[in-house]
Amino acid sequence: MPLEKFRSIEEMNAAPVRKTADAAFWRFRRHSSRYRRIVRTERPRGVFRFRSLQEAQAARRNG
């Protein structure tokens, strides 16, 4: 998608609105959904605190 620059709000309002996505976008969507189905990694939500660097690295290795 090309980048458009505007000098004023009036120019922005006069610009045509893009309504259709091109084929590359849909190819990207198919690829990303396929990737999500294949990988399926469950990540725990939230923020974790560790007492040491070794404990944090062990938690990262174990998932």
MOPAC internal coordinates of N, CA, C and O (Angstrom, degrees):
PM7 1SCF
backbone

  N    0.0000 0     0.00 0     0.00 0    0    0    0
  C    1.4411 1     0.00 0     0.00 0    1    0    0
  C    1.5232 1   107.69 1     0.00 0    2    1    0
  O    1.2310 1   119.80 1   -53.56 1    3    2    1
  N    1.3073 1   117.99 1   126.44 1    3    2    1
  C    1.4587 1   120.26 1  -179.19 1    5    3    2
  C    1.5317 1   111.56 1   -71.52 1    6    5    3
  O    1.2310 1   121.33 1   -28.49 1    7    6    5
  N    1.2952 1   115.07 1   151.51 1    7    6    5
  C    1.4533 1   121.82 1   178.80 1    9    7    6
  C    1.5170 1   109.08 1   -87.51 1   10    9    7
  O    1.2310 1   120.52 1   -46.26 1   11   10    9
  N    1.3183 1   116.61 1   133.74 1   11   10    9
  C    1.4638 1   120.88 1   178.54 1   13   11   10
  C    1.5215 1   108.77 1  -116.50 1   14   13   11
  O    1.2310 1   120.71 1   -44.24 1   15   14   13
  N    1.3224 1   116.24 1   135.76 1   15   14   13
  C    1.4607 1   121.58 1   177.75 1   17   15   14
  C    1.5205 1   108.64 1  -115.04 1   18   17   15
  O    1.2310 1   120.94 1   -39.83 1   19   18   17
  N    1.3072 1   115.80 1   140.17 1   19   18   17
  C    1.4563 1   121.56 1  -178.84 1   21   19   18
  C    1.5182 1   109.41 1  -124.46 1   22   21   19
  O    1.2310 1   121.07 1   -35.34 1   23   22   21
  N    1.3260 1   115.56 1   144.66 1   23   22   21
  C    1.4607 1   120.70 1   178.07 1   25   23   22
  C    1.5289 1   112.05 1   -92.86 1   26   25   23
  O    1.2310 1   120.56 1   161.27 1   27   26   25
  N    1.3235 1   116.53 1   -18.73 1   27   26   25
  C    1.4637 1   119.15 1  -179.98 1   29   27   26
  C    1.5289 1   109.63 1  -150.37 1   30   29   27
  O    1.2310 1   121.50 1   -10.89 1   31   30   29
  N    1.3091 1   114.74 1   169.11 1   31   30   29
  C    1.4652 1   121.13 1   177.81 1   33   31   30
  C    1.5217 1   110.14 1   -66.69 1   34   33   31
  O    1.2310 1   120.02 1   145.39 1   35   34   33
  N    1.3138 1   117.56 1   -34.61 1   35   34   33
  C    1.4644 1   120.73 1  -179.61 1   37   35   34
  C    1.5277 1   111.04 1   -63.25 1   38   37   35
  O    1.2310 1   120.28 1   138.38 1   39   38   37
  N    1.3336 1   117.07 1   -41.62 1   39   38   37
  C    1.4634 1   120.01 1   176.74 1   41   39   38
  C    1.5246 1   110.84 1   -62.91 1   42   41   39
  O    1.2310 1   120.91 1   140.98 1   43   42   41
  N    1.3187 1   115.86 1   -39.02 1   43   42   41
  C    1.4561 1   119.88 1  -179.55 1   45   43   42
  C    1.5272 1   110.81 1   -65.85 1   46   45   43
  O    1.2310 1   120.25 1   138.19 1   47   46   45
  N    1.3174 1   117.12 1   -41.81 1   47   46   45
  C    1.4630 1   120.40 1   179.79 1   49   47   46
  C    1.5224 1   112.06 1   -68.78 1   50   49   47
  O    1.2310 1   119.95 1   151.60 1   51   50   49
  N    1.3323 1   117.70 1   -28.40 1   51   50   49
  C    1.4603 1   120.99 1  -178.86 1   53   51   50
  C    1.5257 1   112.79 1   -80.70 1   54   53   51
  O    1.2310 1   119.91 1   164.79 1   55   54   53
  N    1.3188 1   117.79 1   -15.21 1   55   54   53
  C    1.4657 1   121.02 1  -177.61 1   57   55   54
  C    1.5258 1   110.18 1   -69.78 1   58   57   55
  O    1.2310 1   120.12 1   -37.30 1   59   58   57
  N    1.3335 1   117.37 1   142.70 1   59   58   57
  C    1.4674 1   119.54 1   178.53 1   61   59   58
  C    1.5302 1   110.98 1   -68.75 1   62   61   59
  O    1.2310 1   121.05 1   -33.20 1   63   62   61
  N    1.3165 1   115.60 1   146.80 1   63   62   61
  C    1.4600 1   121.75 1  -179.88 1   65   63   62
  C    1.5196 1   108.52 1   -90.55 1   66   65   63
  O    1.2310 1   120.67 1   -48.47 1   67   66   65
  N    1.3111 1   116.32 1   131.53 1   67   66   65
  C    1.4617 1   120.09 1   178.05 1   69   67   66
  C    1.5227 1   108.66 1   -81.21 1   70   69   67
  O    1.2310 1   120.49 1   -53.05 1   71   70   69
  N    1.3109 1   116.68 1   126.95 1   71   70   69
  C    1.4578 1   119.69 1  -176.62 1   73   71   70
  C    1.5194 1   113.51 1  -111.23 1   74   73   71
  O    1.2310 1   119.54 1   158.09 1   75   74   73
  N    1.3084 1   118.48 1   -21.91 1   75   74   73
  C    1.4593 1   120.11 1  -177.70 1   77   75   74
  C    1.5184 1   110.08 1  -111.52 1   78   77   75
  O    1.2310 1   121.24 1   -40.12 1   79   78   77
  N    1.3050 1   115.23 1   139.88 1   79   78   77
  C    1.4573 1   120.30 1   175.22 1   81   79   78
  C    1.5240 1   108.14 1   -89.90 1   82   81   79
  O    1.2310 1   120.71 1   -35.36 1   83   82   81
  N    1.3035 1   116.24 1   144.64 1   83   82   81
  C    1.4618 1   118.94 1  -178.35 1   85   83   82
  C    1.5300 1   110.70 1   -80.28 1   86   85   83
  O    1.2310 1   121.01 1    -4.82 1   87   86   85
  N    1.3069 1   115.68 1   175.18 1   87   86   85
  C    1.4632 1   121.56 1  -175.67 1   89   87   86
  C    1.5241 1   112.07 1   -63.93 1   90   89   87
  O    1.2310 1   120.06 1   147.93 1   91   90   89
  N    1.3274 1   117.49 1   -32.07 1   91   90   89
  C    1.4656 1   120.18 1  -179.30 1   93   91   90
  C    1.5257 1   111.07 1   -63.92 1   94   93   91
  O    1.2310 1   120.33 1   143.68 1   95   94   93
  N    1.3224 1   116.97 1   -36.32 1   95   94   93
  C    1.4621 1   120.04 1   178.59 1   97   95   94
  C    1.5141 1   110.78 1   -63.75 1   98   97   95
  O    1.2310 1   119.93 1   134.00 1   99   98   97
  N    1.3263 1   117.75 1   -46.00 1   99   98   97
  C    1.4677 1   120.88 1  -178.67 1  101   99   98
  C    1.5246 1   110.88 1   -68.35 1  102  101   99
  O    1.2310 1   120.01 1   146.68 1  103  102  101
  N    1.3115 1   117.59 1   -33.32 1  103  102  101
  C    1.4627 1   120.84 1   175.49 1  105  103  102
  C    1.5276 1   109.43 1   -64.87 1  106  105  103
  O    1.2310 1   120.37 1   138.31 1  107  106  105
  N    1.3299 1   116.90 1   -41.69 1  107  106  105
  C    1.4612 1   120.86 1   176.45 1  109  107  106
  C    1.5212 1   110.99 1   -62.21 1  110  109  107
  O    1.2310 1   119.86 1   137.63 1  111  110  109
  N    1.3309 1   117.87 1   -42.37 1  111  110  109
  C    1.4664 1   121.09 1   179.12 1  113  111  110
  C    1.5267 1   111.53 1   -61.49 1  114  113  111
  O    1.2310 1   120.40 1   136.05 1  115  114  113
  N    1.3270 1   116.84 1   -43.95 1  115  114  113
  C    1.4661 1   120.01 1   179.08 1  117  115  114
  C    1.5216 1   110.76 1   -63.99 1  118  117  115
  O    1.2310 1   120.89 1   137.95 1  119  118  117
  N    1.3215 1   115.90 1   -42.05 1  119  118  117
  C    1.4608 1   120.39 1  -179.58 1  121  119  118
  C    1.5308 1   110.90 1   -63.92 1  122  121  119
  O    1.2310 1   119.88 1   134.73 1  123  122  121
  N    1.3177 1   117.83 1   -45.27 1  123  122  121
  C    1.4607 1   120.24 1  -177.48 1  125  123  122
  C    1.5241 1   111.64 1   -69.25 1  126  125  123
  O    1.2310 1   119.63 1   143.43 1  127  126  125
  N    1.3289 1   118.32 1   -36.57 1  127  126  125
  C    1.4642 1   118.84 1   178.05 1  129  127  126
  C    1.5236 1   110.43 1   -69.27 1  130  129  127
  O    1.2310 1   120.14 1   143.33 1  131  130  129
  N    1.3257 1   117.34 1   -36.67 1  131  130  129
  C    1.4660 1   120.87 1   176.51 1  133  131  130
  C    1.5260 1   109.56 1   -64.08 1  134  133  131
  O    1.2310 1   120.28 1   138.06 1  135  134  133
  N    1.3151 1   117.07 1   -41.94 1  135  134  133
  C    1.4620 1   121.07 1   179.25 1  137  135  134
  C    1.5279 1   110.61 1   -62.39 1  138  137  135
  O    1.2310 1   120.16 1   136.10 1  139  138  137
  N    1.3321 1   117.31 1   -43.90 1  139  138  137
  C    1.4670 1   120.21 1   179.61 1  141  139  138
  C    1.5170 1   111.72 1   -62.59 1  142  141  139
  O    1.2310 1   119.94 1   143.22 1  143  142  141
  N    1.3279 1   117.73 1   -36.78 1  143  142  141
  C    1.4690 1   120.21 1   178.42 1  145  143  142
  C    1.5232 1   111.24 1   -68.64 1  146  145  143
  O    1.2310 1   119.96 1   144.07 1  147  146  145
  N    1.3257 1   117.68 1   -35.93 1  147  146  145
  C    1.4602 1   121.23 1  -177.83 1  149  147  146
  C    1.5259 1   111.14 1   -74.02 1  150  149  147
  O    1.2310 1   120.08 1   134.36 1  151  150  149
  N    1.3121 1   117.46 1   -45.64 1  151  150  149
  C    1.4579 1   121.00 1  -171.20 1  153  151  150
  C    1.5253 1   112.06 1   -74.96 1  154  153  151
  O    1.2310 1   119.81 1   122.58 1  155  154  153
  N    1.3043 1   117.98 1   -57.42 1  155  154  153
  C    1.4672 1   123.56 1   177.63 1  157  155  154
  C    1.5270 1   114.17 1    47.24 1  158  157  155
  O    1.2310 1   119.92 1  -129.43 1  159  158  157
  N    1.3113 1   117.76 1    50.57 1  159  158  157
  C    1.4590 1   120.06 1   175.99 1  161  159  158
  C    1.5187 1   108.59 1   -87.13 1  162  161  159
  O    1.2310 1   121.07 1   -47.70 1  163  162  161
  N    1.2915 1   115.56 1   132.30 1  163  162  161
  C    1.4538 1   121.14 1   177.92 1  165  163  162
  C    1.5187 1   108.42 1   -94.34 1  166  165  163
  O    1.2310 1   120.72 1   -62.46 1  167  166  165
  N    1.2820 1   116.23 1   117.54 1  167  166  165
  C    1.4562 1   121.37 1   178.19 1  169  167  166
  C    1.5197 1   108.28 1  -106.52 1  170  169  167
  O    1.2310 1   120.17 1   -49.64 1  171  170  169
  N    1.3331 1   117.28 1   130.36 1  171  170  169
  C    1.4596 1   118.54 1   176.50 1  173  171  170
  C    1.5252 1   110.25 1   -67.84 1  174  173  171
  O    1.2310 1   121.01 1   -38.51 1  175  174  173
  N    1.3108 1   115.66 1   141.49 1  175  174  173
  C    1.4565 1   120.02 1  -179.44 1  177  175  174
  C    1.5167 1   110.15 1   -85.17 1  178  177  175
  O    1.2310 1   120.91 1   -26.84 1  179  178  177
  N    1.3027 1   115.86 1   153.16 1  179  178  177
  C    1.4474 1   120.56 1   174.13 1  181  179  178
  C    1.5159 1   113.72 1   108.99 1  182  181  179
  O    1.2310 1   121.76 1     4.41 1  183  182  181
  N    1.3171 1   114.23 1  -175.59 1  183  182  181
  C    1.4602 1   122.33 1  -179.14 1  185  183  182
  C    1.5204 1   107.53 1  -113.91 1  186  185  183
  O    1.2310 1   120.64 1   -44.74 1  187  186  185
  N    1.3209 1   116.38 1   135.26 1  187  186  185
  C    1.4543 1   120.64 1  -177.98 1  189  187  186
  C    1.5159 1   109.83 1  -116.09 1  190  189  187
  O    1.2310 1   121.19 1   -38.51 1  191  190  189
  N    1.3204 1   115.33 1   141.49 1  191  190  189
  C    1.4602 1   120.81 1   177.45 1  193  191  190
  C    1.5185 1   108.01 1  -111.95 1  194  193  191
  O    1.2310 1   120.92 1   -41.50 1  195  194  193
  N    1.3123 1   115.85 1   138.50 1  195  194  193
  C    1.4536 1   121.63 1  -179.61 1  197  195  194
  C    1.5215 1   109.02 1  -123.97 1  198  197  195
  O    1.2310 1   121.11 1   -30.38 1  199  198  197
  N    1.3289 1   115.48 1   149.62 1  199  198  197
  C    1.4591 1   120.37 1  -179.23 1  201  199  198
  C    1.5257 1   112.28 1   -78.85 1  202  201  199
  O    1.2310 1   120.34 1   155.38 1  203  202  201
  N    1.3310 1   116.95 1   -24.62 1  203  202  201
  C    1.4658 1   119.44 1  -178.84 1  205  203  202
  C    1.5235 1   109.72 1  -145.34 1  206  205  203
  O    1.2310 1   121.26 1   -14.69 1  207  206  205
  N    1.3136 1   115.20 1   165.31 1  207  206  205
  C    1.4565 1   121.07 1   177.15 1  209  207  206
  C    1.5264 1   110.78 1   -66.02 1  210  209  207
  O    1.2310 1   120.51 1   143.30 1  211  210  209
  N    1.3233 1   116.62 1   -36.70 1  211  210  209
  C    1.4630 1   120.45 1  -179.89 1  213  211  210
  C    1.5297 1   110.86 1   -63.79 1  214  213  211
  O    1.2310 1   120.45 1   139.79 1  215  214  213
  N    1.3165 1   116.75 1   -40.21 1  215  214  213
  C    1.4637 1   120.94 1   178.33 1  217  215  214
  C    1.5334 1   110.77 1   -64.69 1  218  217  215
  O    1.2310 1   120.00 1   140.39 1  219  218  217
  N    1.3141 1   117.61 1   -39.61 1  219  218  217
  C    1.4671 1   121.38 1   178.42 1  221  219  218
  C    1.5218 1   111.08 1   -66.96 1  222  221  219
  O    1.2310 1   120.15 1   138.36 1  223  222  221
  N    1.3193 1   117.31 1   -41.64 1  223  222  221
  C    1.4606 1   120.25 1   179.11 1  225  223  222
  C    1.5226 1   111.54 1   -67.00 1  226  225  223
  O    1.2310 1   120.14 1   142.96 1  227  226  225
  N    1.3313 1   117.34 1   -37.04 1  227  226  225
  C    1.4636 1   120.62 1   177.27 1  229  227  226
  C    1.5261 1   110.49 1   -65.28 1  230  229  227
  O    1.2310 1   120.11 1   140.48 1  231  230  229
  N    1.3155 1   117.39 1   -39.52 1  231  230  229
  C    1.4646 1   120.67 1   178.25 1  233  231  230
  C    1.5219 1   110.60 1   -65.85 1  234  233  231
  O    1.2310 1   120.02 1   143.48 1  235  234  233
  N    1.3117 1   117.57 1   -36.52 1  235  234  233
  C    1.4645 1   121.25 1   178.51 1  237  235  234
  C    1.5308 1   110.76 1   -67.55 1  238  237  235
  O    1.2310 1   120.43 1   138.75 1  239  238  237
  N    1.3349 1   116.78 1   -41.25 1  239  238  237
  C    1.4672 1   120.45 1   179.89 1  241  239  238
  C    1.5271 1   111.62 1   -66.49 1  242  241  239
  O    1.2310 1   120.25 1   142.52 1  243  242  241
  N    1.3213 1   117.13 1   -37.48 1  243  242  241
  C    1.4690 1   121.17 1  -175.76 1  245  243  242
  C    1.5178 1   113.18 1   -83.03 1  246  245  243
  O    1.2310 1   120.15 1   175.96 1  247  246  245
  N    1.2819 1   117.33 1    -4.04 1  247  246  245
  C    1.4540 1   118.97 1   175.24 1  249  247  246
  C    1.4635 1   112.39 1   113.11 1  250  249  247
  O    1.2310 1   120.10 1   180.00 1  251  250  249

